[in-house]
Every structure is written in structure tokens, then in C-alpha cells.
Amino acid sequence: MAKISRRRHVAKAVTWRILATTTTILLVWMVSGNWAIGAQIGVLEFFVKMALYYGHERAWYRFIHFGVQENAAA
């Protein structure tokens, strides 16, 4: 299996959370009309879902080999 660092998994989790949390804040603001509520939910969601995503990413890396190809020796 190809070697992929844990730092890569963390970087992917953080960048994804920024995008997803921004979306959540905007959606909550549009529904509630209140930026403060959107920000509060966004902050909570950021940390909870980042931890869940990291665990999910590590499980895929460790147990699911779908779509991963070994580098062939030349």
C-alpha cells in the first residue's frame, strides 16, 4: 500500500472543515436570520465533524483499499 502521512489526513480534514463550516454558518444564518447563532453552531460543528472526518479518513486508509494502486517497480 502507498504510504500517506497522517499530516496529509489532518490537512484534508482541516481544509474540508473550513469549507463545510462556512456553508453551515451561511445556511443557519439564512434560516434563522441571526449571524450569532450561525457562528455558534459553526464553531461546535467544526470541531466535532473534524474529529469524525479524521477517524473516517484513517479507517479508510487502514481498512479499505478501494482505488489505491501500488507503485510498480520499474
Rosetta blueprint (number, residue, H / E / L):
1 M L
2 A L
3 K L
4 I L
5 S L
6 R H
7 R H
8 R H
9 H H
10 V H
11 A H
12 K H
13 A H
14 V H
15 T H
16 W H
17 R H
18 I H
19 L H
20 A H
21 T H
22 T H
23 T H
24 T H
25 I H
26 L H
27 L H
28 V H
29 W H
30 M H
31 V H
32 S H
33 G L
34 N L
35 W H
36 A H
37 I H
38 G H
39 A H
40 Q H
41 I H
42 G H
43 V H
44 L H
45 E H
46 F H
47 F H
48 V H
49 K H
50 M H
51 A H
52 L H
53 Y H
54 Y H
55 G H
56 H H
57 E H
58 R H
59 A H
60 W H
61 Y H
62 R H
63 F H
64 I L
65 H L
66 F L
67 G L
68 V L
69 Q L
70 E L
71 N L
72 A L
73 A L
74 A L
